[in-house]
Amino acid sequence: LGFPETLVSLLSCCSLLTSDFVLCNGSSVQPSIKISLMNQYEDSYSKQHMLICNVFGFYPSEIEVKWYRNGQEETELVQSTTPYHNGDWSFQILVMLETEIQKGDTFTCEVHHSSLKDPHRVDWYPQSSDAAKNKMAVGIVGFVLGIVFITVGLVIYMRERKGILAQ
């Protein structure tokens, strides 16, 4: 291979490794944040849940993540992993909050990182689960079908009764 071919080969390789080069260059990469809910216990009557703040794709690894409930910082039932490698020179961390969730609550995951000018905040609000929505839909359909069958039954009964009285 001559110099031009080698240069083209190196440049195409570098374009694939651009993010790695940037990370090695002393720069930083902003984190992405995702909040998810996990039921803590199998018992459907339990009110304890685990909110998980997944912060990923950031560099360098130094990071601070906080949980807030309705604007008040939560510190007691918070657990965290240490930042770990994603395999692409970036890092990921999970910060979990064990809590009871009530209607109207607002939970906030706040991230402080050197790549951010200001802390990044992501809010999470309790919503009806798909299972609860499905149960409600089944209940409504069952109720409507019940009313229809009762009405049809009453109409048939009244017609037969009129037929018996007319004889």
Buried (B, 14 or more C-beta within 10 A) or exposed (E): EEEEEEEEEEEEEEEEEEBBEBBEEEEBBBBBBEBEBEEBEEEEEEEEBBBBBBBBBBBBBEBEBBBBBEEEEBEEEBEBEEBEEEEEBBBBBBBBBBBEBEEEEEBBBBBBBEBBEEEBEBEBEBEEEEEEEEEEEEEEEEEEEEEEEEEEEEEEEEEEEEEEEEE
